Protein backbone atom coordinates (compact mmCIF):
# COMPACT_ATOMS: atom_id res chain seq x y z
CA UNK A 1 0.00 0.00 0.00
CA UNK A 2 1.25 3.50 -0.82
CA UNK A 3 1.74 6.20 1.74
CA UNK A 4 0.32 9.72 1.40
CA UNK A 5 3.09 10.90 -0.96
CA UNK A 6 2.59 7.98 -3.33
CA UNK A 7 -1.19 8.07 -3.80
CA UNK A 8 -2.50 8.18 -7.35
CA UNK A 9 -3.95 11.67 -7.56
CA UNK A 10 -5.46 12.88 -10.82
CA UNK A 11 -2.36 15.01 -11.50
CA UNK A 12 0.00 12.05 -10.92
CA UNK A 13 -2.11 9.78 -13.15
CA UNK A 14 -2.05 12.40 -15.94
CA UNK A 15 1.75 12.74 -15.60
CA UNK A 16 2.05 8.95 -15.64
CA UNK A 17 0.01 8.77 -18.86
CA UNK A 18 2.11 11.50 -20.49
CA UNK A 19 5.44 9.94 -19.50
CA UNK A 20 4.23 6.49 -20.62
CA UNK A 21 3.19 7.74 -24.05
CA UNK A 22 6.49 9.65 -24.30
CA UNK A 23 8.24 6.28 -24.09
CA UNK A 24 9.80 6.40 -20.63
CA UNK A 25 10.37 3.11 -18.86
CA UNK A 26 8.47 2.20 -15.71
CA UNK A 27 11.64 2.78 -13.67
CA UNK A 28 12.13 6.24 -15.19
CA UNK A 29 8.49 7.14 -14.55
CA UNK A 30 8.79 5.97 -10.93
CA UNK A 31 11.86 8.17 -10.46
CA UNK A 32 10.10 11.12 -12.09
CA UNK A 33 6.95 10.76 -9.98
CA UNK A 34 8.88 10.07 -6.79
CA UNK A 35 7.76 8.00 -3.83
CA UNK A 36 6.42 5.19 -6.04
CA UNK A 37 8.00 1.93 -7.19
CA UNK A 38 8.52 0.62 -10.71
CA UNK A 39 6.06 -2.20 -9.98
CA UNK A 40 3.43 0.29 -8.81
CA UNK A 41 3.84 2.15 -12.12
CA UNK A 42 3.48 -1.08 -14.10
CA UNK A 43 0.39 -2.04 -12.11
CA UNK A 44 -1.22 1.36 -12.65
CA UNK A 45 -0.43 1.27 -16.37
CA UNK A 46 -2.18 -2.10 -16.66
CA UNK A 47 -5.17 -0.98 -14.59
CA UNK A 48 -5.51 2.12 -16.77
CA UNK A 49 -5.32 -0.06 -19.87
CA UNK A 50 -2.56 1.99 -21.43
CA UNK A 51 -1.33 0.34 -24.58
CA UNK A 52 1.86 0.71 -26.56
CA UNK A 53 4.21 3.60 -26.20
CA UNK A 54 6.10 5.81 -28.61
CA UNK A 55 8.86 3.64 -30.03
CA UNK A 56 11.11 6.37 -31.40
CA UNK A 57 10.56 8.92 -28.68
CA UNK A 58 13.64 10.09 -26.84
CA UNK A 59 13.36 9.70 -23.07
CA UNK A 60 12.92 13.12 -21.51
CA UNK A 61 13.36 14.70 -18.10
CA UNK A 62 15.28 12.49 -15.64
CA UNK A 63 16.62 10.14 -18.27
CA UNK A 64 17.93 12.96 -20.46
CA UNK A 65 19.63 14.64 -17.51
CA UNK A 66 21.60 11.50 -16.62
CA UNK A 67 24.83 11.03 -18.58
CA UNK A 68 24.87 7.81 -20.56
CA UNK A 69 27.76 5.41 -20.61
CA UNK A 70 29.73 5.50 -23.81
CA UNK A 71 29.26 2.35 -25.79
CA UNK A 72 31.92 1.01 -28.06
CA UNK A 73 31.54 -0.92 -31.23
CA UNK A 74 31.92 -4.68 -30.88
CA UNK A 75 35.46 -5.80 -31.44
CA UNK A 76 36.45 -8.24 -34.13
CA UNK A 77 36.93 -11.86 -33.07
CA UNK A 78 40.38 -12.66 -31.74
CA UNK A 79 42.66 -14.22 -34.33
CA UNK A 80 43.26 -17.95 -33.96
CA UNK A 81 46.88 -18.50 -32.92
CA UNK A 82 48.89 -20.73 -35.24
CA UNK A 83 49.13 -24.33 -34.07
CA UNK A 84 52.41 -26.23 -33.96
CA UNK A 85 52.89 -28.01 -37.28
CA UNK A 86 53.04 -31.78 -37.18
CA UNK A 87 53.84 -33.48 -40.49
CA UNK A 88 52.51 -36.84 -39.33
CA UNK A 89 48.93 -35.66 -38.72
CA UNK A 90 46.43 -35.00 -41.48
CA UNK A 91 43.57 -32.79 -40.33
CA UNK A 92 40.49 -33.60 -42.37
CA UNK A 93 36.83 -33.48 -41.52
CA UNK A 94 35.42 -36.79 -40.39
CA UNK A 95 32.40 -37.68 -42.52
CA UNK A 96 29.20 -38.36 -40.64
CA UNK A 97 28.19 -41.99 -40.56
CA UNK A 98 24.62 -42.76 -41.60
CA UNK A 99 22.41 -43.78 -38.72
CA UNK A 100 20.90 -47.21 -39.20
CA UNK A 101 17.13 -46.98 -39.18
CA UNK A 102 15.43 -49.26 -36.69
CA UNK A 103 12.49 -51.20 -38.07
CA UNK A 104 9.21 -49.49 -37.28
CA UNK A 105 7.01 -51.55 -34.97
CA UNK A 106 3.32 -50.82 -35.22
CA UNK A 107 1.38 -51.35 -32.01
CA UNK A 108 -1.76 -52.12 -33.98
CA UNK A 109 -0.03 -54.84 -36.02
CA UNK A 110 -2.43 -57.77 -36.42
CA UNK A 111 0.46 -60.26 -36.68
CA UNK A 112 1.96 -59.23 -33.32
CA UNK A 113 -1.22 -59.82 -31.33
CA UNK A 114 -3.87 -62.12 -32.80
CA UNK A 115 -7.47 -61.07 -32.23
CA UNK A 116 -8.01 -64.24 -30.19
CA UNK A 117 -5.53 -63.02 -27.54
CA UNK A 118 -7.03 -59.53 -27.24
CA UNK A 119 -9.28 -58.98 -24.24
CA UNK A 120 -11.96 -56.56 -23.05
CA UNK A 121 -11.64 -54.59 -19.84
CA UNK A 122 -13.87 -57.17 -18.18
CA UNK A 123 -11.53 -60.04 -19.09
CA UNK A 124 -8.29 -58.18 -18.26
CA UNK A 125 -6.30 -59.75 -15.41
CA UNK A 126 -3.23 -58.62 -13.46
CA UNK A 127 -0.85 -60.83 -15.45
CA UNK A 128 -2.14 -59.56 -18.84
CA UNK A 129 -0.74 -56.79 -21.04
CA UNK A 130 -2.77 -53.60 -20.70
CA UNK A 131 -1.71 -52.06 -24.04
CA UNK A 132 -4.84 -50.47 -25.59
CA UNK A 133 -5.74 -51.65 -29.10
CA UNK A 134 -8.03 -49.59 -31.29
CA UNK A 135 -10.46 -46.77 -30.62
CA UNK A 136 -11.86 -46.77 -27.06
CA UNK A 137 -15.18 -45.41 -28.34
CA UNK A 138 -15.75 -48.42 -30.61
CA UNK A 139 -17.20 -51.76 -29.45
CA UNK A 140 -14.23 -53.69 -30.92
CA UNK A 141 -11.78 -51.90 -28.57
CA UNK A 142 -9.57 -54.38 -26.71
CA UNK A 143 -6.36 -54.69 -24.72
CA UNK A 144 -3.38 -56.76 -25.86
CA UNK A 145 -3.94 -59.50 -23.27
CA UNK A 146 -0.58 -61.25 -23.78
CA UNK A 147 1.40 -62.29 -20.71
CA UNK A 148 2.85 -59.15 -19.08
CA UNK A 149 6.35 -58.79 -17.69
CA UNK A 150 6.31 -59.28 -13.91
CA UNK A 151 5.91 -55.90 -12.23
CA UNK A 152 5.04 -54.09 -15.50
CA UNK A 153 1.67 -53.52 -17.16
CA UNK A 154 2.89 -54.56 -20.64
CA UNK A 155 4.15 -57.62 -22.51
CA UNK A 156 7.71 -57.68 -23.88
CA UNK A 157 6.61 -56.30 -27.26
CA UNK A 158 4.72 -53.32 -25.84
CA UNK A 159 7.25 -52.65 -23.06
CA UNK A 160 9.85 -52.06 -25.82
CA UNK A 161 7.56 -49.41 -27.28
CA UNK A 162 6.52 -47.83 -23.97
CA UNK A 163 9.90 -47.79 -22.23
CA UNK A 164 12.63 -46.45 -24.48
CA UNK A 165 16.12 -45.79 -23.12
CA UNK A 166 16.92 -42.09 -22.65
CA UNK A 167 19.76 -42.22 -25.22
CA UNK A 168 17.38 -43.53 -27.90
CA UNK A 169 14.81 -40.80 -27.21
CA UNK A 170 17.49 -38.08 -27.47
CA UNK A 171 18.81 -39.55 -30.72
CA UNK A 172 15.29 -39.66 -32.19
CA UNK A 173 14.74 -35.99 -31.29
CA UNK A 174 18.03 -35.07 -32.97
CA UNK A 175 17.03 -36.96 -36.10
CA UNK A 176 13.60 -35.34 -36.11
CA UNK A 177 15.15 -31.86 -36.01
CA UNK A 178 17.51 -32.57 -38.90
Secondary structure, 3 states (H helix, E strand, C coil): CCCHHHCCCHHHHHHHHHHHHCCCCHHHHHHHHCCCCHHHHHHHHHHHCCCCCCCCCCCCCHHHHCCCCCCCCCCCCCCCCCCCCCCCCCCCCCCCCCCCCCCCCCCCCCCCCCHHHCECCCCCCCCECCCEECCCCCCCCEECCCECCCCCCCCHHHHHHHCCCHHHHHHHHHHHHC
